Structure formats: C-alpha cells, structure tokens
Amino acid sequence: MGLREDAASLQDELALLRRELHQIPEIGLDLPRTQERVLAALAPLPLEISTGTGLSSVTAVLRGGRPGPVVLLRGDMDALPVTEASGLPYSSRHHGVMHACGHDLHTAGLVGAARLLSARRDELAGDVVFMFQPGEEGLDGAAHMISEGVLTAAGRPVDAAYGLHVLSSTVPRGVFSARPGPLMAASAGLFVRVVGAGGHGSTPHRTLDPIPVAAEMVTALQAMVTRRFNVFDPVVLTVGVFQAGTKRNIIPDDATFEATVRSFSTATSAQAGEYALALCEHIAAAHGMRVEVRYEQEYPATVNDADEYEFAAATVRDVFGPDRFEDLVDPMTGSEDFSRVLDRVPGAYVFLGACAGDDPKTAPSNHSPRAAFDDSVLADGAALLAELAVRRLAGTDATSVKAPRA
C-alpha cells in the first residue's frame, strides 16, 4: 500500500490521540502532560529521542537505511488562554485553556508521520527529524529549539523543512493551500506610555492630560501605515490595549497603549518601528509631554521557498488529486514561528482546511472559543508530511512530479 492508504488505517488512532490532547491543553513552553503523551506515542518506534532543557520539546530522529539528506517535519503542541465554547464532548478539562488553534491536530498528525516513515525506515535515503515544539503562541518556541540544536539533531544540518497548519475556517475541509514567498506576516509589538501631569477633570488647563495625546497617537499611527508604506508591501497596525485613569473626573498622570504590527518584509517591519517611535515622540513633544515608547520585533515573516512551494503543491496534486490544492492568493496577516526555521532552511508551510461545519466562510476562526476542527483530515495531513519527506530524501523535486494543475 502507499502512504495515503497506510495513513488511512491510522486515522482512528490519530483521532483518539488528538481528542486526548484536546482535553489536556497546556500553555507556553512547559507542557509536561503533552510531552509525556507524545513520548508514549513515539516509544515503540525506532527513533533517537531527546527532550528540551529549557522547554518541554521533543526531538526525534529517524535514521534511514541509506545515507542522504536530512528533512525536518514540525508540529507545534501548545494551546491558548481561551475558555472553550465549542460544545464538543471531548472539550478541554481545564477552564481558560483550549486548543483553539489546532495544535492538537498538528501533534497527532506528526506522530502519524513518524509512524508511517518508521515503517519505511529501510527505504529512506537519509534521515528525518521530527520537531515537536512548545511555545508557538507568542513565546518563540522555535527559536528555543533552534538554540538547543534541533536543526543539527541528525548530526548534520537539515536540508529541507516542512510544516502543516490546520484552519477551522477560510479553506474547505480537506483542501491544502499555500503560496510561494511570504505566506504569513512578521509581527512586532509597539508599547507606549504617555507621561503627563494629572489633576481634577474640571480644570484640565492646570494639568497635562495624557489621554487625548495618546488618542491622537493612535489615530496618527493609523494614518501612518496608509501614507508611509507602499500598498503592495503593507503594514497592519492594531491597538489592542488602551489604559488610563480611574474615575471620570480625574485626569491621570499617564496613559498607555499597546499595538501589534504586522508586515511582510524585514525592512518594512524595521521601518515601521522607526516611524512609530518618531511619531509618538513628536506628538508628545508638541503637547509638552514625555513619552516612553519601545518597539519589539517578534517573529519574522513566514516565507515559503519558491522551489519548495512548487514541490509541496505538486506532491499534493499527485497524491490527492488536483482538486485538493488551492493557491493562496494573498498571504495571511497572522504570524508563525516556523518562520525561524524557514529563515535558515529552504522549505514550505502548508495550510489544511479542517472546518467542522459546512461553510468555511462563516465558521469560527482559529483562536475563537467556538473554533472546531474536523479530525477526519488527520490521516491525509500525516500522509502529506510523510510523502514530502520520502520524496525529498529520494531527490524528487517539483519538475519530476507530473500532476496537472487545478
């Protein structure tokens, strides 16, 4: 049987693992129960397994029967601080924590890929590194794993890397989607504190009111991203936190706000920080106030290597049929720390529709407390990861996969 057929035989076991993980979500870099479950699932396989020292990561190396390159496959494992409202019978047991982004499917799918490839160990011309990663949700777990050596876990550098991300909306169930070049945005944080001089609300002229100044900055920042940047290399800036004051008739000493900044190139992200800092400083100075402002780079843009994208797209069409792959027209403005890997290794990141409802356009999106993922896609996700590894180790590229485009 082929990989797809073998994966189908694992579907029920993978779904059971996913639902178990869904009930025990953990946040951040320390995921002891998740790590324990992954180690148990991998224990029967012929893998060289190591765990992280600064985080609950699992790195597993499968040695092929013949020498060759190294391929990395990645699945993230952490959950979100969200109270689940999906109504599923296997909902989270922990209030305030939920696998709202589908990482439980990523983990189960990567276990499936490890099982599929382990069964073909003797046929592989090279090694496979399985990267089970904590801390994707804002804690840069990929950077931690890279610093601990995941990219050289096989004893030599990784030659190609692939990852898969499920979507609870947007893409039809069972359909794979990607694009060459920028796939997901770079992210940065803007943190601003306007320092004034508080007093009574009835006599604002005797104070330095920081609230209207901070509000002016928020408005000016929105104008900045539409007037200082090329529309074809855009910036998205959203203020998600604005805090000031304790009572309506008291002018506070300070006002603070925080924004997320998304862009699609390293240069533009850096430029956004320069412009934002200057704008806030000058507005504060114009009102005779002081401002404390910092701009923190978080994740770089997730960029698919053009050749690896073509290879992944051609593989999907060849294995699953041309109707199972859609070119993503525009990049997504969400961010992803698999970008750390793709910054160092050519590879591709692919989306997989896992919408549990009939209409992905109206279904709750990833990160929603009502997000629901159809785990019937697990077998095909595991099969694709395994197929990419097998073909890359065999020296296959996009030009030798002859499936027609949709």
PAVOPA-975064 format. One record per atom (N, C-alpha, C): x, y, z. Coordinates in pm, whole numbers, padded with zeros to 5 digits, always signed. Layout:
<nodes>
XYZ...
</nodes>
This chain:
<nodes>
+00084-00119+00000+00000+00000+00000+00088+00125+00000+00032+00236-00050+00102+00362-00048+00086+00432+00086+00155+00544+00101+00149+00618+00226+00007+00664+00259-00065+00708+00157-00200+00757+00184-00290+00647+00239-00278+00528+00181-00360+00415+00227-00317+00371+00367-00188+00368+00391-00140+00333+00525-00185+00435+00629-00183+00561+00590-00228+00666+00682-00375+00650+00716-00455+00613+00619-00598+00594+00643-00622+00488+00750-00536+00386+00753-00552+00281+00853-00519+00329+00994-00449+00443+01003-00415+00501+01134-00516+00606+01181-00612+00640+01095-00700+00753+01123-00765+00745+01261-00821+00632+01296-00893+00622+01423-00798+00642+01542-00678+00587+01533-00581+00603+01643-00535+00748+01655-00514+00812+01541-00470+00952+01544-00580+01042+01599-00704+01015+01561-00816+01094+01613-00829+01075+01764-00807+00952+01812-00814+00926+01956-00706+01004+02029-00584+01004+01975-00475+01081+02035-00507+01229+02033-00554+01280+01923-00588+01422+01913-00692+01460+02018-00794+01379+02035-00901+01414+02130-00852+01405+02274-00760+01314+02299-00699+01310+02432-00620+01437+02459-00540+01479+02361-00462+01602+02375-00553+01724+02388-00665+01720+02318-00758+01834+02321-00813+01855+02463-00824+01748+02539-00880+01759+02673-00779+01805+02777-00650+01799+02743-00546+01834+02841-00455+01945+02785-00512+02055+02739-00430+02160+02678-00337+02225+02779-00221+02266+02730-00122+02335+02814-00067+02454+02738-00032+02558+02813+00012+02684+02753+00161+02703+02771+00224+02761+02669+00360+02810+02684+00468+02711+02648+00582+02724+02717+00699+02643+02688+00705+02516+02772+00627+02511+02878+00629+02397+02969+00500+02318+02953+00507+02205+02882+00390+02123+02851+00414+01979+02898+00424+01955+03026+00467+01823+03074+00374+01709+03036+00241+01731+03045+00148+01621+03013+00147+01594+02863+00154+01700+02784+00158+01682+02639+00286+01610+02599+00398+01653+02655+00525+01587+02625+00521+01439+02663+00465+01410+02779+00456+01272+02825+00374+01187+02727+00264+01244+02677+00179+01169+02584+00249+01147+02451+00323+01247+02404+00397+01232+02279+00506+01127+02293+00579+01132+02404+00685+01033+02425+00628+00891+02429+00511+00875+02489+00449+00743+02493+00410+00695+02354+00361+00787+02273+00320+00751+02137+00439+00715+02049+00555+00778+02076+00674+00754+01994+00758+00637+02045+00736+00594+02167+00822+00494+02232+00841+00366+02150+00737+00313+02085+00756+00186+02011+00834+00202+01881+00864+00323+01840+00924+00348+01708+01076+00351+01717+01145+00321+01607+01293+00318+01607+01353+00457+01592+01332+00541+01693+01371+00681+01688+01476+00712+01793+01561+00808+01763+01654+00863+01862+01585+00987+01920+01546+00978+02045+01460+01081+02105+01536+01159+02210+01518+01292+02205+01573+01380+02308+01467+01482+02345+01479+01535+02465+01386+01637+02511+01461+01765+02542+01389+01876+02541+01450+02005+02563+01492+02025+02708+01584+02118+02729+01627+02152+02864+01557+02277+02915+01529+02371+02825+01462+02494+02865+01315+02498+02831+01263+02390+02772+01123+02381+02733+01088+02234+02713+00958+02204+02713+00912+02065+02704+00903+02018+02559+01011+02034+02487+01013+01991+02347+01049+01844+02336+01016+01788+02220+01057+01652+02186+01118+01656+02047+01241+01607+02035+01306+01594+01905+01334+01447+01881+01287+01396+01768+01305+01255+01736+01370+01244+01599+01474+01161+01591+01547+01142+01466+01527+00999+01417+01484+00986+01292+01471+00856+01227+01585+00840+01128+01668+00739+01149+01781+00713+01060+01735+00625+00944+01751+00675+00823+01715+00596+00707+01813+00483+00683+01772+00390+00596+01854+00273+00568+01975+00303+00482+01974+00419+00415+02085+00457+00329+02122+00602+00357+02246+00642+00326+02284+00782+00350+02211+00877+00257+02198+00999+00301+02130+01100+00221+02107+01227+00300+02023+01315+00250+01998+01443+00316+01915+01428+00443+01888+01542+00507+01807+01546+00629+01684+01632+00604+01568+01579+00637+01443+01653+00624+01383+01671+00763+01334+01790+00792+01269+01820+00920+01118+01835+00898+01040+01772+00987+00895+01788+00990+00857+01843+01126+00771+01943+01127+00742+02012+01254+00593+02011+01288+00565+01995+01417+00430+02010+01471+00438+02085+01602+00358+02189+01621+00357+02263+01747+00252+02204+01840+00271+02220+01972+00194+02144+02071+00116+02229+02170+00141+02361+02175+00084+02441+02284-00057+02490+02252-00130+02525+02357-00268+02572+02347-00274+02722+02374-00396+02772+02392-00420+02916+02410-00497+02943+02539-00482+03063+02596-00561+03101+02714-00703+03141+02674-00780+03045+02630-00917+03065+02581-01008+02966+02652-01125+03011+02695-01223+02922+02756-01308+02860+02646-01304+02730+02636-01368+02661+02523-01520+02674+02529-01580+02701+02411-01726+02709+02398-01771+02631+02275-01693+02529+02237-01727+02452+02116-01842+02355+02139-01862+02313+02265-01966+02216+02295-01929+02074+02262-01805+02049+02228-01762+01914+02191-01761+01822+02313-01791+01695+02294-01789+01603+02409-01650+01581+02466-01546+01613+02388-01409+01599+02436-01345+01737+02457-01426+01834+02500-01377+01969+02525-01270+01970+02634-01199+02082+02641-01093+02100+02740-01146+02077+02881-01067+02007+02959-01100+01984+03100-01052+02100+03187-00979+02192+03130-00916+02298+03208-00975+02433+03168-01045+02494+03261-01109+02623+03234-01004+02728+03196-01033+02799+03090-00943+02906+03049-00830+02863+02960-00825+02736+02923-00721+02685+02834-00786+02598+02726-00748+02621+02600-00812+02549+02490-00717+02533+02372-00728+02421+02305-00659+02403+02177-00743+02470+02068-00742+02604+02069-00825+02681+01977-00757+02706+01844-00630+02665+01831-00558+02688+01705-00525+02558+01633-00569+02444+01687-00550+02319+01616-00417+02252+01637-00340+02295+01737-00209+02234+01758-00220+02089+01805-00334+02052+01862-00354+01912+01896-00358+01825+01771-00414+01878+01661-00411+01807+01534-00269+01802+01478-00195+01911+01492-00057+01913+01442+00026+01805+01512+00010+01794+01644+00087+01697+01720+00050+01554+01680-00079+01526+01675-00123+01391+01637-00081+01359+01494-00090+01457+01404-00051+01435+01265+00097+01405+01251+00180+01472+01332+00324+01447+01325+00358+01309+01382+00286+01267+01486+00301+01130+01535+00267+01031+01424+00160+01060+01350+00123+00974+01239+00231+00967+01133+00291+01083+01099+00400+01084+01001+00519+01003+01051+00549+01012+01181+00659+00935+01237+00633+00785+01226+00510+00745+01248+00476+00603+01235+00486+00556+01090+00437+00637+00999+00442+00600+00857+00586+00586+00808+00669+00681+00845+00807+00679+00798+00890+00572+00869+00861+00546+00995+00934+00441+01068+00910+00305+01002+00789+00284+00950+00759+00158+00882+00835+00144+00751+00887+00255+00699+00963+00255+00573+01109+00292+00594+01155+00274+00715+01289+00319+00751+01396+00268+00656+01392+00140+00621+01497+00082+00538+01500+00140+00397+01387+00196+00353+01378+00250+00217+01426+00395+00208+01444+00460+00321+01476+00602+00321+01624+00627+00295+01650+00719+00202+01789+00757+00171+01820+00887+00242+01834+00880+00373+01860+00998+00454+01787+00989+00586+01786+01096+00661+01727+01098+00796+01614+01199+00804+01525+01174+00900+01412+01264+00924+01415+01311+01069+01401+01441+01089+01392+01500+01223+01248+01541+01247+01190+01492+01356+01053+01528+01394+01062+01630+01507+01009+01748+01483+01021+01862+01574+00886+01887+01643+00873+01838+01766+00752+01860+01845+00778+01982+01934+00713+02092+01902+00752+02222+01957+00649+02286+02051+00687+02323+02171+00603+02407+02257+00616+02555+02218+00536+02638+02281+00558+02782+02280+00545+02853+02147+00464+02802+02054+00447+02877+01928+00366+03004+01951+00271+02999+02044+00179+03110+02065+00244+03224+02143+00336+03294+02075+00393+03415+02131+00518+03399+02214+00566+03276+02232+00684+03256+02318+00805+03207+02241+00796+03205+02108+00912+03178+02022+00977+03044+02052+00894+02942+02068+00946+02810+02095+01040+02759+01989+01016+02798+01862+01105+02754+01754+01246+02806+01776+01258+02932+01817+01390+02988+01843+01460+02912+01956+01384+02876+02060+01442+02799+02170+01492+02664+02120+01413+02596+02038+01454+02465+01989+01574+02476+01896+01578+02582+01816+01694+02602+01728+01820+02623+01812+01807+02703+01918+01924+02728+02003+01970+02601+02073+01878+02507+02095+01913+02380+02159+01954+02273+02057+01956+02311+01926+02017+02222+01829+01926+02139+01743+01796+02174+01732+01706+02090+01652+01747+02082+01506+01810+02187+01453+01846+02187+01311+01971+02104+01282+02038+02058+01386+02153+01969+01367+02136+01840+01448+02012+01808+01480+01985+01692+01565+02029+01562+01500+02034+01557+01367+02075+01436+01296+02226+01425+01285+02298+01522+01339+02444+01522+01331+02498+01603+01216+02410+01657+01135+02445+01744+01024+02325+01833+00997+02343+01943+00926+02234+02039+00911+02116+01984+00832+01998+02031+00869+01875+01999+00795+01883+02059+00655+01839+01982+00555+01842+02029+00416+01710+02087+00369+01598+02044+00426+01466+02094+00388+01372+02075+00506+01273+02164+00517+01181+02160+00632+01039+02184+00585+00944+02111+00647+00803+02123+00608+00716+02125+00733+00609+02201+00726+00512+02207+00834+00373+02220+00778+00275+02191+00863+00135+02192+00823+00055+02263+00932-00041+02347+00891-00127+02416+00988-00272+02402+00946-00354+02350+01038-00497+02335+01009-00570+02467+01029-00678+02484+00955-00762+02602+00965-00906+02559+00992-00970+02623+01090-01110+02590+01121-01207+02667+01033-01156+02758+00952-01240+02836+00861-01156+02868+00737-01214+02945+00647-01144+03000+00530-01124+02899+00418-01061+02786+00447-01028+02686+00345-01122+02566+00362-01180+02514+00253-01270+02398+00263-01201+02278+00327-01281+02199+00397-01229+02081+00465-01158+01988+00366-01036+01947+00404-00960+01853+00323-00880+01915+00212-00889+02046+00195-00815+02115+00089-00686+02173+00145-00576+02150+00073-00447+02206+00110-00429+02338+00036-00358+02433+00100-00341+02565+00039-00208+02624+00082-00143+02694-00012-00016+02761+00019+00013+02859-00093+00123+02929-00079+00168+03021-00181+00320+03034-00172+00386+03070-00281+00531+03094-00274+00559+03230-00211+00678+03247-00156+00714+03375-00096+00644+03395+00037+00615+03519+00074+00553+03546+00204+00418+03476+00218+00406+03393+00320+00282+03321+00348+00210+03381+00468+00288+03418+00570+00233+03479+00691+00321+03597+00730+00264+03687+00808+00329+03815+00836+00435+03805+00945+00526+03902+00939+00613+03929+01053+00529+04000+01160+00566+03983+01285+00493+04051+01392+00590+04129+01480+00541+04239+01532+00618+04321+01626+00519+04383+01725+00570+04425+01838+00486+04489+01938+00528+04633+01961+00430+04721+01969+00454+04862+01999+00395+04892+02136+00478+04946+02227+00436+04971+02365+00461+05118+02397+00355+05189+02435+00364+05335+02452+00307+05376+02588+00381+05463+02656+00331+05524+02780+00350+05675+02767+00240+05747+02765+00243+05893+02760+00241+05945+02904+00340+06026+02939+00353+06076+03076+00315+06223+03082+00207+06251+03155+00161+06388+03170+00166+06431+03316+00069+06510+03358+00058+06553+03498-00090+06560+03531-00134+06472+03620-00276+06461+03648-00332+06572+03734-00464+06568+03749-00533+06668+03829-00683+06651+03820-00756+06756+03852-00902+06750+03854-00957+06766+03712-01058+06686+03680-01117+06691+03547-01184+06822+03513-01215+06902+03614-01283+07030+03588-01186+07140+03548-01056+07116+03569-00956+07219+03536-00841+07159+03454-00871+07115+03334-00767+07048+03254-00651+07140+03219-00675+07273+03219-00566+07364+03183-00457+07367+03289-00486+07312+03404-00387+07308+03510-00316+07172+03516-00339+07092+03415-00278+06959+03409-00209+06941+03273-00147+06829+03256-00102+06782+03124-00174+06649+03101-00285+06658+03029-00375+06542+03014-00317+06443+02911-00278+06324+02953-00216+06229+02859-00316+06155+02772-00444+06155+02809-00540+06074+02735-00562+06124+02592-00595+06251+02570-00613+06293+02431-00484+06284+02349-00370+06298+02414-00243+06286+02342-00222+06141+02297-00249+06046+02387-00238+05906+02349-00338+05871+02240-00460+05927+02251-00561+05903+02148-00517+05961+02014-00454+06077+02017-00402+06137+01894-00296+06047+01831-00213+05986+01914-00112+05894+01863-00176+05774+01794-00279+05719+01855-00347+05604+01796-00400+05637+01657-00465+05753+01647-00519+05796+01518-00407+05821+01417-00301+05886+01461-00190+05917+01371-00119+05791+01323-00111+05691+01408-00048+05564+01367-00127+05498+01255-00260+05509+01262-00341+05451+01155-00318+05524+01023-00303+05654+01030-00271+05729+00909-00131+05696+00858-00039+05675+00953+00099+05645+00915+00108+05522+00826+00036+05413+00862+00052+05290+00787-00010+05299+00647-00100+05395+00626-00158+05411+00492-00085+05516+00409+00000+05597+00472+00065+05707+00399+00216+05694+00391+00276+05610+00474+00421+05597+00473+00469+05467+00408+00373+05377+00375+00412+05246+00323+00343+05214+00191+00417+05147+00106+00366+05103-00023+00249+05008-00001+00140+05029-00070+00022+04944-00054+00053+04799-00091+00156+04776-00174+00193+04640-00213+00296+04577-00119+00339+04651-00018+00422+04599+00090+00364+04654+00219+00245+04608+00255+00163+04678+00355+00206+04653+00499+00151+04739+00585+00165+04726+00730+00025+04729+00790+00000+04639+00883-00126+04640+00959-00091+04669+01104-00153+04771+01160-00128+04809+01300-00260+04814+01373-00270+04737+01481-00393+04732+01560-00361+04758+01706-00427+04856+01764-00414+04882+01908-00514+04794+01981-00461+04701+02059-00548+04608+02132-00561+04640+02279-00475+04728+02331-00481+04767+02472-00470+04918+02481-00562+04982+02555-00555+05126+02584-00603+05142+02728-00516+05194+02814-00547+05202+02956-00511+05340+03010-00605+05397+03087-00578+05527+03150-00687+05555+03252-00648+05618+03361-00746+05673+03454-00811+05573+03547-00878+05632+03650-00950+05552+03750-01093+05600+03772-01119+05729+03737-01252+05784+03758-01275+05898+03659-01401+05922+03622-01429+06015+03511-01388+06159+03540-01377+06199+03666-01342+06339+03694-01198+06355+03741-01115+06254+03711-00974+06260+03747-00890+06246+03621-00805+06344+03596-00709+06333+03486-00588+06258+03539-00553+06147+03477-00443+06065+03529-00306+06121+03492-00206+06070+03556-00069+06109+03525-00021+06050+03393-00072+05933+03358-00022+05870+03236-00133+05792+03165-00105+05757+03041-00193+05673+02960-00104+05578+02881-00145+05454+02869-00064+05355+02797-00148+05286+02690-00080+05245+02586-00146+05158+02487-00043+05065+02425-00095+04954+02372-00011+04853+02308-00072+04817+02174+00015+04793+02077-00032+04759+01943+00047+04642+01888-00019+04564+01802+00051+04464+01724+00072+04520+01584+00190+04495+01528+00227+04547+01397+00264+04429+01307+00196+04418+01193+00220+04307+01101+00270+04361+00967+00365+04290+00907+00421+04330+00778+00476+04205+00711+00529+04221+00590+00569+04104+00513+00715+04107+00468+00793+04200+00521+00936+04201+00490+01011+04255+00611+01135+04211+00625+01218+04253+00737+01241+04404+00735+01268+04458+00615+01295+04601+00604+01174+04684+00643+01056+04642+00599+00934+04717+00630+00902+04711+00778+00924+04595+00839+00899+04583+00982+00989+04678+01061+01116+04684+01025+01209+04775+01093+01170+04920+01070+01129+04952+00949+01091+05089+00916+00966+05131+00993+00872+05037+01010+00751+05067+01087+00787+05107+01229+00884+05039+01286+00927+05075+01420+00989+05213+01427+01074+05246+01329+01137+05379+01327+01032+05489+01315+00938+05471+01225+00835+05572+01204+00745+05588+01327+00707+05476+01387+00616+05480+01501+00682+05550+01621+00808+05519+01646+00877+05584+01758+00887+05734+01736+00924+05775+01616+00937+05918+01588+00803+05989+01599+00699+05927+01547+00566+05988+01551+00521+06011+01695+00534+05909+01779+00489+05922+01918+00572+06025+01994+00701+06026+01969+00787+06123+02038+00752+06266+01999+00727+06290+01871+00697+06426+01825+00559+06473+01870+00462+06383+01870+00329+06422+01919+00336+06457+02067+00407+06377+02144+00421+06407+02287+00490+06541+02308+00596+06566+02232+00669+06692+02246+00583+06810+02210+00498+06794+02109+00411+06904+02067+00314+06944+02176+00284+06851+02267+00191+06881+02377+00265+06902+02509+00396+06914+02504+00474+06939+02624+00482+06822+02718+00472+06701+02662+00474+06582+02747+00590+06492+02709+00608+06393+02790+00711+06294+02768+00647+06161+02730+00716+06082+02649+00663+05952+02612+00772+05846+02626+00733+05732+02677+00820+05614+02681+00765+05518+02576+00845+05484+02478+00796+05401+02369+00903+05300+02329+00861+05179+02307+00954+05077+02259+00885+04991+02153+00966+04940+02064+00918+04858+01953+00995+04727+01957+00924+04617+01973+00990+04487+01991+00959+04396+01873+01063+04356+01800+01046+04259+01693+01013+04123+01755+00915+04056+01698+00875+03924+01749+00913+03817+01645+00821+03779+01560+00851+03677+01460+00876+03741+01323+00972+03689+01246+00985+03736+01108+00873+03679+01022+00861+03728+00900+00761+03674+00808+00791+03528+00778+00685+03451+00761+00698+03311+00719+00702+03308+00568+00816+03270+00513+00839+03280+00368+00866+03140+00311+00779+03098+00219+00799+02970+00152+00901+02985+00039+01001+02898+00041+01095+02891-00071+01015+02858-00198+01042+02929-00307+00963+02912-00429+00969+02769-00481+01087+02708-00484+01100+02572-00534+01033+02471-00440+01048+02493-00310+00986+02401-00215+00835+02414-00216+00784+02534-00238+00640+02551-00255+00590+02470-00374+00660+02481-00488+00619+02408-00608+00624+02257-00583+00726+02214-00511+00739+02072-00477+00622+02026-00391+00588+02104-00288+00478+02067-00199+00345+02068-00274+00320+02171-00354+00195+02180-00429+00183+02064-00528+00293+02033-00598+00290+01924-00695+00267+01790-00625+00324+01774-00506+00305+01649-00431+00159+01633-00391+00096+01739-00342-00045+01732-00306-00128+01690-00428-00105+01756-00540-00184+01725-00660-00162+01581-00706-00039+01533-00693-00007+01398-00737-00070+01293-00646-00064+01316-00515-00111+01216-00418-00262+01222-00398-00317+01344-00392-00458+01359-00356-00547+01404-00471-00488+01449-00581-00567+01498-00693-00562+01649-00701-00577+01704-00824-00564+01849-00843-00669+01932-00770-00785+01871-00740-00890+01947-00673-00864+01964-00524-00758+01901-00473-00729+01910-00329-00626+02017-00297-00583+02094-00396-00488+02201-00368-00539+02332-00426-00531+02439-00345-00567+02574-00389-00450+02668-00364-00416+02746-00464-00317+02851-00444-00376+02960-00356-00307+02997-00252-00350+03108-00167-00309+03237-00235-00407+03320-00269-00379+03441-00346-00299+03541-00263-00345+03568-00143-00281+03666-00056-00222+03599+00066-00113+03652+00119-00061+03598+00246-00157+03630+00361-00142+03556+00469-00223+03581+00589-00146+03671+00685-00217+03756+00756-00152+03851+00844-00128+03796+00985-00165+03671+01009-00121+03605+01130+00028+03576+01121+00090+03547+01236+00234+03520+01240+00260+03381+01295+00379+03330+01267+00410+03190+01296+00560+03176+01316+00601+03108+01425+00745+03100+01449+00814+02987+01372+00742+02912+01289+00810+02824+01193+00892+02909+01096+00863+03039+01094+00944+03133+01016+01091+03126+01057+01118+03096+01185+01257+03084+01231+01330+02972+01156+01259+02863+01134+01318+02750+01062+01335+02786+00915+01231+02843+00854+01237+02875+00711+01334+02989+00682+01373+03065+00783+01479+03165+00767+01615+03099+00744+01628+02975+00794+01758+02907+00790+01763+02790+00693+01644+02737+00661+01638+02615+00581+01532+02633+00472+01560+02597+00347+01454+02604+00247+01343+02505+00280+01221+02548+00263+01110+02461+00297+00978+02524+00262+00871+02460+00308+00736+02508+00277+00643+02482+00395+00552+02575+00414+00448+02565+00515+00315+02562+00441+00229+02467+00477+00106+02443+00401-00012+02445+00497-00121+02508+00454-00246+02506+00531-00331+02387+00489-00411+02337+00583-00504+02228+00556-00639+02264+00616-00741+02271+00532-00875+02300+00580-00927+02189+00670-00972+02227+00791-01027+02129+00885-01157+02180+00944-01231+02256+00864-01357+02315+00909-01456+02205+00948-01512+02216+01067-01606+02115+01114-01747+02138+01062-01774+02256+01009-01906+02285+00956-01909+02276+00804-02020+02319+00747-02037+02309+00603-01981+02429+00528-01970+02544+00594-01930+02665+00525-01808+02727+00592-01690+02710+00534-01569+02766+00596-01569+02918+00601-01651+02983+00518-01654+03129+00517-01721+03186+00641-01810+03109+00701-01882+03159+00819-01844+03086+00947-01760+02984+00939-01720+02907+01057-01632+02990+01150-01639+02965+01281-01550+03035+01374-01403+03008+01337-01323+03111+01344-01184+03101+01301-01094+03048+01411-00972+03013+01373-00871+02976+01472-00862+03084+01579-00846+03042+01704-00836+03126+01823-00973+03163+01880-01081+03131+01811-01213+03154+01867-01245+03049+01972-01317+03085+02080-01357+02983+02178-01454+02881+02119-01511+02914+02002-01603+02822+01934-01538+02748+01817-01407+02767+01800-01337+02700+01690-01350+02549+01705-01383+02485+01593-01396+02339+01591-01323+02285+01469-01245+02180+01489-01163+02122+01383-01209+01979+01357-01227+01945+01232-01268+01810+01195-01144+01722+01187-01131+01628+01280-01009+01548+01281-01009+01437+01177-01109+01434+01089-01104+01338+00978-00993+01371+00880-00935+01492+00890-00825+01530+00800-00689+01480+00849-00685+01420+00967-00557+01382+01026-00477+01286+00939-00542+01185+00885-00469+01086+00805-00404+01150+00684-00478+01236+00614-00422+01299+00495-00310+01397+00532-00323+01465+00645-00216+01554+00688-00088+01477+00719-00103+01365+00790+00014+01282+00821+00074+01225+00693-00013+01183+00601+00035+01127+00474+00114+01230+00395+00067+01355+00392+00140+01457+00316+00277+01482+00377+00285+01497+00508+00415+01520+00571+00511+01405+00539+00462+01282+00552+00547+01167+00524+00587+01163+00376+00493+01193+00289+00521+01190+00144+00625+01295+00107+00615+01412+00165+00715+01516+00138+00854+01469+00179+00862+01405+00296+00992+01356+00343+01046+01248+00250+00962+01152+00216+01007+01041+00131+01056+01093-00004+00980+01182-00063+01015+01231-00197+01139+01320-00193+01150+01403-00090+01268+01488-00083+01394+01405-00058+01385+01304+00027+01500+01218+00052+01538+01140-00074+01439+01112-00158+01466+01039-00282+01516+01131-00393+01525+01260-00362+01575+01354-00462+01471+01406-00557+01342+01385-00525+01235+01434-00609+01221+01584-00594+01190+01654-00704+01158+01796-00696+01032+01822-00777+00992+01949-00781+00865+01983-00845+00862+01944-00992+00976+01948-01060+00976+01921-01204+00952+01774-01236+00972+01687-01137+00955+01544-01164+00821+01491-01114+00737+01579-01058+00602+01539-01018+00507+01591-01124+00445+01501-01198+00377+01539-01321+00226+01556-01308+00177+01586-01190+00033+01602-01176-00010+01735-01239-00131+01739-01298-00179+01863-01360-00223+01964-01255-00219+02089-01289-00272+02194-01201-00424+02194-01207-00487+02242-01098-00632+02252-01094-00681+02356-01194
</nodes>
